[in-house]
Amino acid sequence: MPTATIRSAGRTLHFACTVTAVRAASAEEMSHGHVHGKHGHHH
């Protein structure tokens, strides 16, 4: 199970998650260097 610990505003946040699916990146995502999701990207 992937985990992360982040310090933010004097608080420690702990995250734990389960990866349920993996897909290949699209050509557009590869060229931009980040994921866009199923509704595209907005930046």
PQR file of N, CA, C, O and H, with PARSE charges and radii, in Angstrom:
ATOM      1  N   MET A   1       0.846  -1.169   0.000 -0.4000 1.5000
ATOM      2  CA  MET A   1       0.000   0.000   0.000 -0.0000 2.0000
ATOM      3  C   MET A   1       0.898   1.240   0.000  0.5500 1.7000
ATOM      4  O   MET A   1       1.717   1.402   0.904 -0.5500 1.4000
ATOM      5  N   PRO A   2       0.756   2.119  -1.000 -0.5600 1.5000
ATOM      6  CA  PRO A   2       1.528   3.368  -1.015  0.2800 2.0000
ATOM      7  C   PRO A   2       1.119   4.265   0.151  0.5500 1.7000
ATOM      8  O   PRO A   2      -0.060   4.350   0.496 -0.5500 1.4000
ATOM      9  N   THR A   3       2.094   4.925   0.748 -0.4000 1.5000
ATOM     10  CA  THR A   3       1.830   5.856   1.845 -0.0000 2.0000
ATOM     11  C   THR A   3       2.636   7.130   1.638  0.5500 1.7000
ATOM     12  O   THR A   3       3.624   7.131   0.904 -0.5500 1.4000
ATOM     13  H   THR A   3       3.051   4.855   0.468  0.4000 1.0000
ATOM     14  N   ALA A   4       2.221   8.201   2.276 -0.4000 1.5000
ATOM     15  CA  ALA A   4       2.956   9.467   2.234 -0.0000 2.0000
ATOM     16  C   ALA A   4       2.717  10.200   3.537  0.5500 1.7000
ATOM     17  O   ALA A   4       1.645  10.089   4.131 -0.5500 1.4000
ATOM     18  H   ALA A   4       1.418   8.200   2.873  0.4000 1.0000
ATOM     19  N   THR A   5       3.704  10.943   3.978 -0.4000 1.5000
ATOM     20  CA  THR A   5       3.583  11.815   5.147 -0.0000 2.0000
ATOM     21  C   THR A   5       4.003  13.211   4.709  0.5500 1.7000
ATOM     22  O   THR A   5       5.089  13.385   4.156 -0.5500 1.4000
ATOM     23  H   THR A   5       4.575  11.033   3.495  0.4000 1.0000
ATOM     24  N   ILE A   6       3.158  14.203   4.949 -0.4000 1.5000
ATOM     25  CA  ILE A   6       3.394  15.572   4.502 -0.0000 2.0000
ATOM     26  C   ILE A   6       3.231  16.517   5.687  0.5500 1.7000
ATOM     27  O   ILE A   6       2.272  16.402   6.450 -0.5500 1.4000
ATOM     28  H   ILE A   6       2.275  14.061   5.398  0.4000 1.0000
ATOM     29  N   ARG A   7       4.167  17.450   5.841 -0.4000 1.5000
ATOM     30  CA  ARG A   7       4.038  18.505   6.858 -0.0000 2.0000
ATOM     31  C   ARG A   7       3.453  19.727   6.163  0.5500 1.7000
ATOM     32  O   ARG A   7       3.984  20.180   5.149 -0.5500 1.4000
ATOM     33  H   ARG A   7       4.946  17.544   5.221  0.4000 1.0000
ATOM     34  N   SER A   8       2.369  20.259   6.701 -0.4000 1.5000
ATOM     35  CA  SER A   8       1.717  21.418   6.109 -0.0000 2.0000
ATOM     36  C   SER A   8       1.104  22.270   7.211  0.5500 1.7000
ATOM     37  O   SER A   8       0.316  21.777   8.018 -0.5500 1.4000
ATOM     38  H   SER A   8       1.938  19.891   7.525  0.4000 1.0000
ATOM     39  N   ALA A   9       1.459  23.529   7.243 -0.4000 1.5000
ATOM     40  CA  ALA A   9       0.897  24.486   8.207 -0.0000 2.0000
ATOM     41  C   ALA A   9       0.997  23.976   9.638  0.5500 1.7000
ATOM     42  O   ALA A   9       0.068  24.134  10.430 -0.5500 1.4000
ATOM     43  H   ALA A   9       2.099  23.930   6.587  0.4000 1.0000
ATOM     44  N   GLY A  10       2.139  23.359   9.964 -0.4000 1.5000
ATOM     45  CA  GLY A  10       2.341  22.890  11.324 -0.0000 2.0000
ATOM     46  C   GLY A  10       1.637  21.595  11.660  0.5500 1.7000
ATOM     47  O   GLY A  10       1.671  21.157  12.810 -0.5500 1.4000
ATOM     48  H   GLY A  10       2.894  23.231   9.321  0.4000 1.0000
ATOM     49  N   ARG A  11       1.006  20.978  10.692 -0.4000 1.5000
ATOM     50  CA  ARG A  11       0.300  19.712  10.904 -0.0000 2.0000
ATOM     51  C   ARG A  11       0.973  18.618  10.094  0.5500 1.7000
ATOM     52  O   ARG A  11       1.539  18.883   9.034 -0.5500 1.4000
ATOM     53  H   ARG A  11       0.978  21.334   9.758  0.4000 1.0000
ATOM     54  N   THR A  12       0.915  17.402  10.588 -0.4000 1.5000
ATOM     55  CA  THR A  12       1.418  16.263   9.832 -0.0000 2.0000
ATOM     56  C   THR A  12       0.222  15.505   9.279  0.5500 1.7000
ATOM     57  O   THR A  12      -0.653  15.076  10.032 -0.5500 1.4000
ATOM     58  H   THR A  12       0.456  17.186  11.450  0.4000 1.0000
ATOM     59  N   LEU A  13       0.188  15.344   7.972 -0.4000 1.5000
ATOM     60  CA  LEU A  13      -0.887  14.618   7.308 -0.0000 2.0000
ATOM     61  C   LEU A  13      -0.351  13.274   6.842  0.5500 1.7000
ATOM     62  O   LEU A  13       0.710  13.211   6.220 -0.5500 1.4000
ATOM     63  H   LEU A  13       0.899  15.692   7.361  0.4000 1.0000
ATOM     64  N   HIS A  14      -1.066  12.208   7.133 -0.4000 1.5000
ATOM     65  CA  HIS A  14      -0.678  10.859   6.724 -0.0000 2.0000
ATOM     66  C   HIS A  14      -1.700  10.356   5.705  0.5500 1.7000
ATOM     67  O   HIS A  14      -2.906  10.410   5.947 -0.5500 1.4000
ATOM     68  H   HIS A  14      -1.927  12.259   7.638  0.4000 1.0000
ATOM     69  N   PHE A  15      -1.218   9.876   4.589 -0.4000 1.5000
ATOM     70  CA  PHE A  15      -2.085   9.343   3.551 -0.0000 2.0000
ATOM     71  C   PHE A  15      -1.729   7.883   3.305  0.5500 1.7000
ATOM     72  O   PHE A  15      -0.553   7.520   3.326 -0.5500 1.4000
ATOM     73  H   PHE A  15      -0.239   9.832   4.393  0.4000 1.0000
ATOM     74  N   ALA A  16      -2.721   7.056   3.074 -0.4000 1.5000
ATOM     75  CA  ALA A  16      -2.542   5.673   2.655 -0.0000 2.0000
ATOM     76  C   ALA A  16      -3.576   5.411   1.567  0.5500 1.7000
ATOM     77  O   ALA A  16      -4.722   5.849   1.675 -0.5500 1.4000
ATOM     78  H   ALA A  16      -3.676   7.351   3.056  0.4000 1.0000
ATOM     79  N   CYS A  17      -3.175   4.700   0.526 -0.4000 1.5000
ATOM     80  CA  CYS A  17      -4.113   4.472  -0.568 -0.0000 2.0000
ATOM     81  C   CYS A  17      -3.904   3.094  -1.170  0.5500 1.7000
ATOM     82  O   CYS A  17      -2.910   2.421  -0.897 -0.5500 1.4000
ATOM     83  H   CYS A  17      -2.245   4.344   0.439  0.4000 1.0000
ATOM     84  N   THR A  18      -4.848   2.692  -1.983 -0.4000 1.5000
ATOM     85  CA  THR A  18      -4.771   1.451  -2.730 -0.0000 2.0000
ATOM     86  C   THR A  18      -4.921   1.788  -4.201  0.5500 1.7000
ATOM     87  O   THR A  18      -5.886   2.448  -4.585 -0.5500 1.4000
ATOM     88  H   THR A  18      -5.655   3.238  -2.205  0.4000 1.0000
ATOM     89  N   VAL A  19      -3.991   1.351  -5.027 -0.4000 1.5000
ATOM     90  CA  VAL A  19      -4.067   1.567  -6.470 -0.0000 2.0000
ATOM     91  C   VAL A  19      -5.025   0.520  -7.031  0.5500 1.7000
ATOM     92  O   VAL A  19      -4.795  -0.681  -6.884 -0.5500 1.4000
ATOM     93  H   VAL A  19      -3.207   0.815  -4.715  0.4000 1.0000
ATOM     94  N   THR A  20      -6.099   0.977  -7.677 -0.4000 1.5000
ATOM     95  CA  THR A  20      -7.109   0.056  -8.195 -0.0000 2.0000
ATOM     96  C   THR A  20      -7.033  -0.134  -9.696  0.5500 1.7000
ATOM     97  O   THR A  20      -7.594  -1.095 -10.223 -0.5500 1.4000
ATOM     98  H   THR A  20      -6.286   1.953  -7.797  0.4000 1.0000
ATOM     99  N   ALA A  21      -6.338   0.776 -10.407 -0.4000 1.5000
ATOM    100  CA  ALA A  21      -6.215   0.643 -11.856 -0.0000 2.0000
ATOM    101  C   ALA A  21      -5.003   1.436 -12.330  0.5500 1.7000
ATOM    102  O   ALA A  21      -4.612   2.429 -11.718 -0.5500 1.4000
ATOM    103  H   ALA A  21      -5.882   1.556  -9.978  0.4000 1.0000
ATOM    104  N   VAL A  22      -4.421   0.980 -13.425 -0.4000 1.5000
ATOM    105  CA  VAL A  22      -3.289   1.654 -14.042 -0.0000 2.0000
ATOM    106  C   VAL A  22      -3.536   1.673 -15.532  0.5500 1.7000
ATOM    107  O   VAL A  22      -4.008   0.684 -16.093 -0.5500 1.4000
ATOM    108  H   VAL A  22      -4.739   0.172 -13.922  0.4000 1.0000
ATOM    109  N   ARG A  23      -3.224   2.788 -16.191 -0.4000 1.5000
ATOM    110  CA  ARG A  23      -3.366   2.871 -17.641 -0.0000 2.0000
ATOM    111  C   ARG A  23      -2.136   3.538 -18.224  0.5500 1.7000
ATOM    112  O   ARG A  23      -1.401   4.234 -17.523 -0.5500 1.4000
ATOM    113  H   ARG A  23      -2.841   3.592 -15.736  0.4000 1.0000
ATOM    114  N   ALA A  24      -1.921   3.324 -19.491 -0.4000 1.5000
ATOM    115  CA  ALA A  24      -0.801   3.967 -20.175 -0.0000 2.0000
ATOM    116  C   ALA A  24      -1.111   5.451 -20.361  0.5500 1.7000
ATOM    117  O   ALA A  24      -2.268   5.829 -20.546 -0.5500 1.4000
ATOM    118  H   ALA A  24      -2.517   2.758 -20.061  0.4000 1.0000
ATOM    119  N   ALA A  25      -0.090   6.278 -20.313 -0.4000 1.5000
ATOM    120  CA  ALA A  25      -0.258   7.717 -20.536 -0.0000 2.0000
ATOM    121  C   ALA A  25      -0.531   7.970 -22.016  0.5500 1.7000
ATOM    122  O   ALA A  25      -0.018   7.263 -22.883 -0.5500 1.4000
ATOM    123  H   ALA A  25       0.850   5.971 -20.163  0.4000 1.0000
ATOM    124  N   SER A  26      -1.347   8.991 -22.291 -0.4000 1.5000
ATOM    125  CA  SER A  26      -1.598   9.388 -23.680 -0.0000 2.0000
ATOM    126  C   SER A  26      -0.385  10.166 -24.196  0.5500 1.7000
ATOM    127  O   SER A  26       0.450  10.615 -23.412 -0.5500 1.4000
ATOM    128  H   SER A  26      -1.764   9.565 -21.586  0.4000 1.0000
ATOM    129  N   ALA A  27      -0.297  10.317 -25.492 -0.4000 1.5000
ATOM    130  CA  ALA A  27       0.794  11.085 -26.095 -0.0000 2.0000
ATOM    131  C   ALA A  27       0.788  12.520 -25.573  0.5500 1.7000
ATOM    132  O   ALA A  27       1.848  13.093 -25.324 -0.5500 1.4000
ATOM    133  H   ALA A  27      -0.976   9.952 -26.129  0.4000 1.0000
ATOM    134  N   GLU A  28      -0.408  13.108 -25.407 -0.4000 1.5000
ATOM    135  CA  GLU A  28      -0.521  14.476 -24.895 -0.0000 2.0000
ATOM    136  C   GLU A  28      -0.008  14.569 -23.459  0.5500 1.7000
ATOM    137  O   GLU A  28       0.706  15.511 -23.116 -0.5500 1.4000
ATOM    138  H   GLU A  28      -1.270  12.642 -25.609  0.4000 1.0000
ATOM    139  N   GLU A  29      -0.367  13.597 -22.621 -0.4000 1.5000
ATOM    140  CA  GLU A  29       0.122  13.581 -21.241 -0.0000 2.0000
ATOM    141  C   GLU A  29       1.643  13.444 -21.202  0.5500 1.7000
ATOM    142  O   GLU A  29       2.311  14.103 -20.405 -0.5500 1.4000
ATOM    143  H   GLU A  29      -0.947  12.832 -22.899  0.4000 1.0000
ATOM    144  N   MET A  30       2.181  12.594 -22.055 -0.4000 1.5000
ATOM    145  CA  MET A  30       3.631  12.419 -22.110 -0.0000 2.0000
ATOM    146  C   MET A  30       4.318  13.724 -22.507  0.5500 1.7000
ATOM    147  O   MET A  30       5.349  14.081 -21.937 -0.5500 1.4000
ATOM    148  H   MET A  30       1.639  12.058 -22.702  0.4000 1.0000
ATOM    149  N   SER A  31       3.754  14.432 -23.476 -0.4000 1.5000
ATOM    150  CA  SER A  31       4.384  15.679 -23.923 -0.0000 2.0000
ATOM    151  C   SER A  31       4.268  16.785 -22.871  0.5500 1.7000
ATOM    152  O   SER A  31       5.146  17.644 -22.782 -0.5500 1.4000
ATOM    153  H   SER A  31       2.916  14.142 -23.939  0.4000 1.0000
ATOM    154  N   HIS A  32       3.190  16.774 -22.070 -0.4000 1.5000
ATOM    155  CA  HIS A  32       2.997  17.777 -21.028 -0.0000 2.0000
ATOM    156  C   HIS A  32       3.685  17.388 -19.723  0.5500 1.7000
ATOM    157  O   HIS A  32       3.963  18.255 -18.894 -0.5500 1.4000
ATOM    158  H   HIS A  32       2.477  16.077 -22.142  0.4000 1.0000
ATOM    159  N   GLY A  33       3.965  16.094 -19.528 -0.4000 1.5000
ATOM    160  CA  GLY A  33       4.650  15.637 -18.325 -0.0000 2.0000
ATOM    161  C   GLY A  33       3.767  15.451 -17.108  0.5500 1.7000
ATOM    162  O   GLY A  33       4.264  15.366 -15.985 -0.5500 1.4000
ATOM    163  H   GLY A  33       3.739  15.390 -20.201  0.4000 1.0000
ATOM    164  N   HIS A  34       2.436  15.386 -17.324 -0.4000 1.5000
ATOM    165  CA  HIS A  34       1.525  15.148 -16.204 -0.0000 2.0000
ATOM    166  C   HIS A  34       0.220  14.551 -16.710  0.5500 1.7000
ATOM    167  O   HIS A  34      -0.087  14.611 -17.900 -0.5500 1.4000
ATOM    168  H   HIS A  34       2.032  15.455 -18.236  0.4000 1.0000
ATOM    169  N   VAL A  35      -0.548  13.970 -15.782 -0.4000 1.5000
ATOM    170  CA  VAL A  35      -1.820  13.341 -16.135 -0.0000 2.0000
ATOM    171  C   VAL A  35      -2.901  14.387 -16.391  0.5500 1.7000
ATOM    172  O   VAL A  35      -2.885  15.464 -15.796 -0.5500 1.4000
ATOM    173  H   VAL A  35      -0.299  13.921 -14.815  0.4000 1.0000
ATOM    174  N   HIS A  36      -3.832  14.067 -17.272 -0.4000 1.5000
ATOM    175  CA  HIS A  36      -4.934  14.976 -17.578 -0.0000 2.0000
ATOM    176  C   HIS A  36      -6.273  14.484 -17.052  0.5500 1.7000
ATOM    177  O   HIS A  36      -7.155  15.304 -16.797 -0.5500 1.4000
ATOM    178  H   HIS A  36      -3.845  13.192 -17.756  0.4000 1.0000
ATOM    179  N   GLY A  37      -6.461  13.204 -16.883 -0.4000 1.5000
ATOM    180  CA  GLY A  37      -7.731  12.678 -16.417 -0.0000 2.0000
ATOM    181  C   GLY A  37      -8.728  12.569 -17.538  0.5500 1.7000
ATOM    182  O   GLY A  37      -8.444  12.975 -18.665 -0.5500 1.4000
ATOM    183  H   GLY A  37      -5.745  12.538 -17.090  0.4000 1.0000
ATOM    184  N   LYS A  38      -9.904  12.022 -17.245 -0.4000 1.5000
ATOM    185  CA  LYS A  38     -10.876  11.735 -18.300 -0.0000 2.0000
ATOM    186  C   LYS A  38     -11.568  12.973 -18.844  0.5500 1.7000
ATOM    187  O   LYS A  38     -12.213  12.888 -19.889 -0.5500 1.4000
ATOM    188  H   LYS A  38     -10.134  11.692 -16.330  0.4000 1.0000
ATOM    189  N   HIS A  39     -11.464  14.112 -18.188 -0.4000 1.5000
ATOM    190  CA  HIS A  39     -12.110  15.342 -18.672 -0.0000 2.0000
ATOM    191  C   HIS A  39     -11.101  16.338 -19.226  0.5500 1.7000
ATOM    192  O   HIS A  39     -11.393  17.531 -19.309 -0.5500 1.4000
ATOM    193  H   HIS A  39     -10.940  14.181 -17.339  0.4000 1.0000
ATOM    194  N   GLY A  40      -9.921  15.864 -19.604 -0.4000 1.5000
ATOM    195  CA  GLY A  40      -8.908  16.759 -20.169 -0.0000 2.0000
ATOM    196  C   GLY A  40      -8.149  17.492 -19.083  0.5500 1.7000
ATOM    197  O   GLY A  40      -8.098  17.049 -17.936 -0.5500 1.4000
ATOM    198  H   GLY A  40      -9.684  14.895 -19.536  0.4000 1.0000
ATOM    199  N   HIS A  41      -7.558  18.621 -19.455 -0.4000 1.5000
ATOM    200  CA  HIS A  41      -6.791  19.401 -18.491 -0.0000 2.0000
ATOM    201  C   HIS A  41      -7.180  20.863 -18.586  0.5500 1.7000
ATOM    202  O   HIS A  41      -7.661  21.326 -19.620 -0.5500 1.4000
ATOM    203  H   HIS A  41      -7.600  18.981 -20.387  0.4000 1.0000
ATOM    204  N   HIS A  42      -6.969  21.582 -17.500 -0.4000 1.5000
ATOM    205  CA  HIS A  42      -7.341  22.998 -17.441 -0.0000 2.0000
ATOM    206  C   HIS A  42      -6.200  23.754 -16.780  0.5500 1.7000
ATOM    207  O   HIS A  42      -6.122  23.838 -15.554 -0.5500 1.4000
ATOM    208  H   HIS A  42      -6.578  21.206 -16.660  0.4000 1.0000
ATOM    209  N   HIS A  43      -5.310  24.309 -17.613 -0.4000 1.5000
ATOM    210  CA  HIS A  43      -4.229  25.148 -17.071 -0.0000 2.0000
ATOM    211  C   HIS A  43      -3.758  26.130 -18.099  0.5500 1.7000
ATOM    212  O   HIS A  43      -2.854  26.921 -17.829 -0.5500 1.4000
ATOM    213  H   HIS A  43      -5.374  24.241 -18.609  0.4000 1.0000
TER
END
